[in-house]
Amino acid sequence: MQSELGFITKLFLISLGGAIAIKYIAPHLPISASTGGVLVSVFLPSVAMAMILGWRAQQAKAR
């Protein structure tokens, strides 16, 4: 139970940090509104997660 609470707390804090960064820091970044920027911002998290999960799956098969 203690480890689950710790995990949920860490996840909440990371999400809170990301939300604060998006709300207060992102508007000050010089990012132009272009198709390429939108595609990168939409697909990068999914592609990164797929790569991480694929790497973990390969590591699990090796064991």
Secondary structure, DSSP 8 states (H G I E B T S, - for coil): -HHHHHHHHHHHHHHHHHHHIIIIIGGGS-----HHHHHHHHHHHHHHHHHHHHHHHHHHHH-
